[in-house]
Amino acid sequence: MINEIIIGKQFPIKVIPLIDSAKNSIKTIVFDWRWYENDPGNSVQLFNQAIVRAQKRGVTVQAIISNDEILSKLKSVGVAVKKLNVAGIVHVKLMIIDDSVVIVGSHNYTNNAFTINQELSVILNSPDCFLDFDNFFKTLWQ
């Protein structure tokens, strides 16, 4: 079991290589996700491009989001995306890579979260906890 803490600006540095190493699937739920196409060097846009690369190499990417703008952007690059119509908000920040690595915490996929906010997330690589996260995702995805 490998657990690793991600603090603030470390998120893209630690998560982009995990996305780039994905072979089969990426499932994500995130409250706020932004696209900075006019700023290709932005750390969120580098993250976005890793998602696009994964999708282009045949990784199944599924995203549950809250933002209409990102919904259309993700659809345009071939990502399967859903916006839930539920009471309250979907405030989760979760990513599951290849049904084995779980990233969960406070990071949204935004410039502030990746650069200035006081954020904390964790990378979990534990078969003991994976199924609970995956079942949560599947319940929302249906």
URURHU-V351134 format. One record per residue. RES is the residue in one letter. OMEGA is omega in radians with two decimals (999 if undefined). Layout:
res=RES omega=OMEGA
res=RES omega=OMEGA
//
This chain:
res=M omega=3.10
res=I omega=3.05
res=N omega=-3.11
res=E omega=3.12
res=I omega=3.08
res=I omega=-3.14
res=I omega=3.02
res=G omega=-3.04
res=K omega=-3.11
res=Q omega=-3.01
res=F omega=-3.13
res=P omega=-3.13
res=I omega=-3.10
res=K omega=-3.02
res=V omega=-3.14
res=I omega=3.10
res=P omega=3.08
res=L omega=3.08
res=I omega=-3.13
res=D omega=3.13
res=S omega=3.14
res=A omega=-3.13
res=K omega=-3.02
res=N omega=-3.01
res=S omega=2.97
res=I omega=3.08
res=K omega=-3.14
res=T omega=2.99
res=I omega=3.14
res=V omega=-3.13
res=F omega=-3.07
res=D omega=-3.14
res=W omega=-3.10
res=R omega=3.14
res=W omega=-3.07
res=Y omega=-3.03
res=E omega=3.11
res=N omega=3.14
res=D omega=-3.02
res=P omega=3.12
res=G omega=3.12
res=N omega=-3.06
res=S omega=3.08
res=V omega=3.13
res=Q omega=3.03
res=L omega=3.04
res=F omega=3.13
res=N omega=-3.13
res=Q omega=3.06
res=A omega=3.07
res=I omega=3.13
res=V omega=3.11
res=R omega=3.14
res=A omega=-3.13
res=Q omega=-3.12
res=K omega=3.13
res=R omega=3.01
res=G omega=3.06
res=V omega=3.07
res=T omega=-3.14
res=V omega=3.11
res=Q omega=-3.11
res=A omega=2.99
res=I omega=-2.99
res=I omega=3.14
res=S omega=-2.95
res=N omega=-3.13
res=D omega=-3.11
res=E omega=-3.14
res=I omega=3.09
res=L omega=-3.12
res=S omega=3.13
res=K omega=3.14
res=L omega=3.08
res=K omega=-3.09
res=S omega=3.10
res=V omega=3.01
res=G omega=3.12
res=V omega=3.02
res=A omega=-2.99
res=V omega=3.09
res=K omega=2.95
res=K omega=-3.07
res=L omega=3.04
res=N omega=-3.07
res=V omega=3.02
res=A omega=-3.10
res=G omega=-3.13
res=I omega=3.01
res=V omega=-2.99
res=H omega=-3.07
res=V omega=2.97
res=K omega=-3.00
res=L omega=3.00
res=M omega=3.07
res=I omega=-3.11
res=I omega=3.08
res=D omega=3.10
res=D omega=-3.14
res=S omega=-3.13
res=V omega=3.12
res=V omega=3.04
res=I omega=-3.09
res=V omega=3.13
res=G omega=-3.03
res=S omega=-3.07
res=H omega=2.82
res=N omega=3.11
res=Y omega=-3.09
res=T omega=3.13
res=N omega=3.14
res=N omega=-3.13
res=A omega=-3.09
res=F omega=-3.04
res=T omega=-2.99
res=I omega=-3.11
res=N omega=3.02
res=Q omega=-3.05
res=E omega=3.09
res=L omega=3.07
res=S omega=-3.13
res=V omega=3.02
res=I omega=3.13
res=L omega=3.07
res=N omega=-3.03
res=S omega=3.11
res=P omega=-3.11
res=D omega=-3.06
res=C omega=-3.04
res=F omega=-3.03
res=L omega=3.12
res=D omega=3.11
res=F omega=-3.13
res=D omega=3.10
res=N omega=3.07
res=F omega=3.12
res=F omega=-3.09
res=K omega=3.11
res=T omega=3.12
res=L omega=-3.07
res=W omega=-3.10
res=Q omega=999
//
